[in-house]
Amino acid sequence: MKKEKADVFEAAAAAYLLLQRPATQHQYVGIIADWRQFLGAKSPMRATDLDAARYAKMVGERKGYRGQVTKATVARKLSALKCLYDSLVEAGKVERNPITPILKNFRHAHTGDRRPTELLDFREVVRLMEAPSLTTREGQRDRAFFALLFGCALRVGEVSELRVGDVRANAAGDLYIHLAHTKNGHEVMQPCPPQFAEAIKTYAQTRREEGASATDFLLVLYYADGRPHKNQLNTTQLRRVFHRWVTDLRIPGRITPHSGRATAITLLLEMGLPHREVRKFSRHSSVAMVERYDKLRDTGAENVAAAVDYKKIIKP
């Protein structure tokens, strides 16, 4: 009986994961494994409200490399488990969802508890962009990475999935980034600001000279002898690269790769561009989402991209 219940849970988890996007699948596999490890010998099919409460408390008391885990992080883990148990309830495999009662305590975690993304001073953006050396492949890669964050306003997960062939130019020579994996699941051609295009084009050309094909990953690791690794820099590795540069340059504040996206959006709002235009460039679902950044505004995303130039706004 115990093995049968475990098999039912495994089958439900597998079916649930198939409905998620690839990046989400990877995250949810970890959450489900964490939940099973927490329960130990107890079958997930017999989990109770008390188990969920104890699990939430344990996750909330963990320490990460940025400090203690926030309620928003706990809420995301519980939400993933709740959806899985919802499918089990709907299928008649369990009588009630053990996650639902405790998740109510985190109802507003996404707005009330999440630490705000800190921005970079515009002068620091210029300093960060110019720090990596263009004489090394790693330097070209890191400069392209920063250009994708602070210029194209990409999320770190989107950057990790980029392929060499995703760097494209139209007939006029304007650079675009093809995004096959976006947060809302849509395929997008993201315009690249002219100030940042050269860094991205330079590294894409370097990758081609290394023998990379259009389907090979854009940002990769390098062996000690200079050979490129075929696997991409994952989100954890990209965050480490980012943190290393921020630390070396002694940039103050709790700066993360998402600070690039937030800073780019803020720059556009500071320059007086309408929220509707910025929404199209940032690919938010609504103008309200742009306003929620609260870091400081549709003629077309191309016009907005052309305005992303940190040096113009810095006063001597």
C-alpha positions as CSV (number, residue, x, y, z in Angstrom):
1,M,0.0,0.0,0.0
2,K,2.8,2.4,0.9
3,K,4.5,1.8,-2.4
4,E,1.2,2.2,-4.3
5,K,0.7,5.6,-2.7
6,A,4.3,6.6,-3.6
7,D,3.7,5.6,-7.2
8,V,0.5,7.7,-7.3
9,F,2.4,10.7,-6.0
10,E,5.2,10.2,-8.5
11,A,2.8,9.9,-11.4
12,A,0.9,13.0,-10.3
13,A,4.2,14.9,-10.0
14,A,5.4,13.8,-13.4
15,A,2.1,14.8,-15.0
16,Y,2.2,18.2,-13.2
17,L,5.7,18.9,-14.3
18,L,4.8,18.3,-18.0
19,L,2.4,21.2,-17.9
20,Q,5.2,23.6,-16.8
21,R,7.8,25.5,-19.0
22,P,11.3,23.9,-19.0
23,A,12.8,26.5,-16.7
24,T,9.9,26.1,-14.3
25,Q,10.2,22.3,-14.4
26,H,13.8,22.6,-13.2
27,Q,12.7,24.7,-10.3
28,Y,9.7,22.6,-9.3
29,V,11.7,19.4,-9.4
30,G,13.9,20.8,-6.7
31,I,10.9,22.0,-4.6
32,I,9.2,18.5,-4.8
33,A,12.4,16.8,-3.9
34,D,12.9,19.2,-1.0
35,W,9.4,18.4,0.2
36,R,9.9,14.6,0.0
37,Q,13.2,14.9,1.8
38,F,11.5,16.9,4.6
39,L,8.8,14.3,5.0
40,G,11.3,11.5,5.2
41,A,9.7,8.1,5.4
42,K,6.2,9.6,5.5
43,S,4.3,9.3,2.2
44,P,3.5,12.7,0.6
45,M,0.0,11.3,0.1
46,R,-0.4,11.3,3.9
47,A,1.0,14.8,4.5
48,T,-1.0,17.0,6.9
49,D,-1.5,20.7,7.5
50,L,0.9,20.4,10.4
51,D,3.6,19.0,8.0
52,A,3.0,22.0,5.7
53,A,3.3,24.4,8.6
54,R,6.5,22.8,9.8
55,Y,8.0,22.8,6.3
56,A,7.2,26.5,5.8
57,K,8.9,27.2,9.1
58,M,12.0,25.2,8.2
59,V,12.3,26.9,4.7
60,G,11.8,30.4,6.3
61,E,14.6,29.8,8.8
62,R,17.1,28.8,6.1
63,K,20.1,31.0,5.3
64,G,21.0,31.8,1.7
65,Y,23.9,33.6,0.1
66,R,21.9,36.8,0.3
67,G,20.7,36.3,3.8
68,Q,17.6,34.8,5.4
69,V,15.0,33.4,3.0
70,T,12.0,35.8,2.6
71,K,8.3,35.0,2.9
72,A,8.0,35.5,-0.9
73,T,10.4,32.6,-1.4
74,V,8.5,30.4,1.1
75,A,5.2,31.3,-0.7
76,R,6.6,30.3,-4.1
77,K,7.6,26.9,-2.8
78,L,4.2,26.4,-1.1
79,S,2.3,27.6,-4.2
80,A,4.1,25.0,-6.4
81,L,3.2,22.2,-3.9
82,K,-0.4,23.5,-3.6
83,C,-0.9,23.2,-7.3
84,L,0.4,19.6,-7.3
85,Y,-1.9,18.6,-4.4
86,D,-4.8,20.4,-6.1
87,S,-4.4,18.0,-9.0
88,L,-4.4,15.0,-6.6
89,V,-7.6,16.3,-4.9
90,E,-9.2,16.8,-8.3
91,A,-8.3,13.2,-9.2
92,G,-9.7,11.9,-6.0
93,K,-6.4,10.6,-4.7
94,V,-6.3,12.7,-1.5
95,E,-9.3,14.1,0.4
96,R,-7.9,17.6,1.0
97,N,-4.9,19.8,0.2
98,P,-2.5,20.1,3.2
99,I,-0.8,23.1,1.7
100,T,-3.8,25.4,1.3
101,P,-4.3,26.4,5.0
102,I,-0.7,27.4,5.6
103,L,-0.4,29.2,2.3
104,K,-3.1,31.7,3.4
105,N,-0.6,33.1,5.8
106,F,1.6,34.1,2.9
107,R,-1.2,35.6,0.7
108,H,0.5,39.0,0.4
109,A,4.1,37.9,0.5
110,H,4.6,38.8,-3.1
111,T,3.9,42.5,-2.4
112,G,4.6,43.0,1.3
113,D,7.7,41.0,2.1
114,R,9.9,40.9,-1.0
115,R,13.0,43.0,-0.7
116,P,12.9,45.7,-3.3
117,T,15.4,45.4,-6.1
118,E,18.2,47.9,-5.6
119,L,19.3,50.0,-8.5
120,L,22.8,50.9,-9.7
121,D,23.8,54.5,-9.8
122,F,24.0,55.4,-13.5
123,R,27.7,56.2,-13.2
124,E,28.2,52.7,-11.7
125,V,26.5,51.2,-14.8
126,V,29.0,52.8,-17.1
127,R,31.9,51.7,-14.8
128,L,30.6,48.1,-14.7
129,M,30.1,48.0,-18.5
130,E,33.7,49.2,-19.1
131,A,35.4,47.0,-16.5
132,P,35.7,43.7,-18.4
133,S,38.6,43.6,-20.8
134,L,37.8,43.1,-24.5
135,T,41.2,41.4,-25.0
136,T,39.9,38.2,-23.3
137,R,37.0,35.9,-24.2
138,E,35.8,36.0,-20.6
139,G,35.9,39.8,-20.7
140,Q,33.9,39.9,-23.9
141,R,31.4,37.5,-22.5
142,D,30.9,39.4,-19.3
143,R,30.6,42.8,-21.1
144,A,27.9,41.2,-23.3
145,F,26.2,39.8,-20.2
146,F,26.0,43.3,-18.7
147,A,24.8,44.7,-22.0
148,L,21.9,42.2,-22.0
149,L,20.9,43.1,-18.5
150,F,21.4,46.8,-18.4
151,G,20.7,47.5,-22.1
152,C,18.1,45.0,-23.2
153,A,16.5,44.7,-19.8
154,L,16.6,40.9,-19.9
155,R,16.0,38.6,-17.0
156,V,18.9,36.4,-15.9
157,G,17.0,33.3,-16.9
158,E,16.4,34.6,-20.4
159,V,20.1,35.4,-20.7
160,S,21.1,31.9,-19.7
161,E,19.0,30.3,-22.4
162,L,20.3,32.5,-25.3
163,R,21.8,30.8,-28.3
164,V,24.4,32.3,-30.7
165,G,21.7,32.5,-33.4
166,D,19.5,34.6,-31.1
167,V,21.6,37.6,-31.8
168,R,20.1,39.0,-35.0
169,A,20.2,42.1,-37.1
170,N,17.5,43.5,-39.5
171,A,18.2,44.9,-43.0
172,A,19.0,48.3,-41.4
173,G,21.6,46.8,-39.2
174,D,19.6,47.2,-35.9
175,L,20.4,44.5,-33.4
176,Y,17.7,42.3,-31.9
177,I,17.7,39.5,-29.4
178,H,15.4,36.6,-30.1
179,L,13.9,35.3,-26.9
180,A,12.4,31.9,-27.2
181,H,11.9,31.4,-23.5
182,T,10.2,34.4,-21.8
183,K,8.4,34.6,-18.5
184,N,5.0,34.6,-20.2
185,G,5.9,31.9,-22.6
186,H,5.8,34.1,-25.7
187,E,8.5,34.3,-28.4
188,V,9.9,37.9,-28.6
189,M,12.3,39.9,-30.7
190,Q,13.8,42.3,-28.2
191,P,15.4,45.4,-29.7
192,C,18.9,46.1,-28.4
193,P,19.9,49.7,-27.6
194,P,22.7,51.0,-29.9
195,Q,24.9,51.8,-26.9
196,F,25.0,48.2,-26.0
197,A,24.8,46.5,-29.4
198,E,28.6,46.4,-30.1
199,A,29.4,44.4,-26.9
200,I,26.8,41.8,-27.8
201,K,27.8,41.6,-31.5
202,T,31.5,41.3,-30.6
203,Y,31.0,38.4,-28.3
204,A,28.6,36.6,-30.7
205,Q,31.3,36.9,-33.4
206,T,33.9,35.5,-31.0
207,R,31.6,32.5,-30.3
208,R,31.3,31.9,-34.1
209,E,35.1,32.1,-34.5
210,E,35.3,29.5,-31.7
211,G,33.2,27.2,-33.9
212,A,29.9,27.7,-32.2
213,S,26.8,27.1,-34.4
214,A,23.6,29.1,-34.3
215,T,22.1,26.6,-31.8
216,D,25.0,26.6,-29.4
217,F,24.6,28.6,-26.2
218,L,25.8,32.2,-26.3
219,L,27.3,32.7,-22.8
220,V,29.5,29.7,-21.8
221,L,32.3,28.8,-19.4
222,Y,35.9,28.5,-20.5
223,Y,38.4,25.8,-19.6
224,A,41.8,26.8,-18.1
225,D,43.3,26.3,-21.6
226,G,40.9,28.8,-23.1
227,R,38.6,26.3,-24.8
228,P,34.9,27.1,-24.5
229,H,32.6,24.7,-22.7
230,K,29.6,23.5,-24.6
231,N,27.1,24.0,-21.8
232,Q,25.7,27.4,-21.0
233,L,26.3,29.5,-17.9
234,N,23.3,28.6,-15.8
235,T,21.5,31.3,-13.7
236,T,23.5,30.4,-10.5
237,Q,26.8,30.8,-12.4
238,L,25.7,34.0,-14.0
239,R,24.8,35.4,-10.6
240,R,28.2,34.5,-9.4
241,V,29.9,36.2,-12.3
242,F,27.8,39.3,-11.6
243,H,28.5,39.2,-7.9
244,R,32.3,38.9,-8.5
245,W,32.4,42.0,-10.6
246,V,30.2,44.0,-8.2
247,T,32.5,42.9,-5.4
248,D,35.7,43.7,-7.3
249,L,34.4,47.2,-8.2
250,R,33.2,47.7,-4.7
251,I,29.7,48.7,-5.8
252,P,27.6,49.3,-2.7
253,G,24.2,47.9,-2.0
254,R,22.3,44.6,-2.5
255,I,22.9,44.5,-6.2
256,T,21.7,41.5,-8.2
257,P,21.4,40.7,-12.0
258,H,17.8,41.8,-11.8
259,S,19.1,45.3,-10.8
260,G,20.1,45.6,-14.5
261,R,16.5,45.2,-15.7
262,A,15.2,47.5,-13.0
263,T,17.8,50.1,-13.6
264,A,17.2,50.1,-17.4
265,I,13.4,50.6,-16.8
266,T,14.1,53.3,-14.2
267,L,16.4,55.1,-16.7
268,L,13.7,55.3,-19.3
269,L,11.2,56.6,-16.7
270,E,13.7,59.2,-15.5
271,M,14.0,60.4,-19.1
272,G,10.3,61.0,-19.2
273,L,9.2,58.2,-21.5
274,P,5.5,57.2,-21.1
275,H,4.7,54.1,-19.1
276,R,3.0,52.6,-22.2
277,E,6.2,52.7,-24.2
278,V,8.3,51.4,-21.4
279,R,5.8,48.5,-20.9
280,K,6.3,47.4,-24.5
281,F,10.1,47.5,-24.2
282,S,10.2,45.8,-20.7
283,R,7.6,43.2,-21.9
284,H,5.5,43.6,-18.7
285,S,1.9,42.4,-18.9
286,S,0.5,45.8,-18.0
287,V,1.3,49.4,-17.3
288,A,0.5,48.7,-13.7
289,M,3.4,46.2,-13.6
290,V,5.8,49.0,-14.8
291,E,4.5,51.3,-12.1
292,R,5.0,48.6,-9.5
293,Y,8.7,48.8,-10.0
294,D,8.3,52.2,-8.4
295,K,11.9,52.9,-9.1
296,L,11.4,56.3,-10.1
297,R,6.8,55.4,-18.6
298,D,3.1,52.8,-27.9
299,T,5.1,54.3,-30.3
300,G,7.2,51.1,-30.5
301,A,9.9,49.3,-28.5
302,E,12.5,50.3,-31.1
303,N,12.2,54.0,-30.2
304,V,12.5,53.2,-26.5
305,A,15.6,51.0,-27.1
306,A,17.3,53.9,-28.8
307,A,16.9,56.0,-25.7
308,V,18.8,53.6,-23.4
309,D,22.0,55.5,-23.0
310,Y,23.3,56.0,-19.5
311,K,26.1,58.4,-20.5
312,K,23.5,61.0,-21.8
313,I,21.8,61.4,-18.5
314,I,25.0,61.6,-16.4
315,K,25.8,65.2,-15.7
316,P,29.5,66.1,-15.7
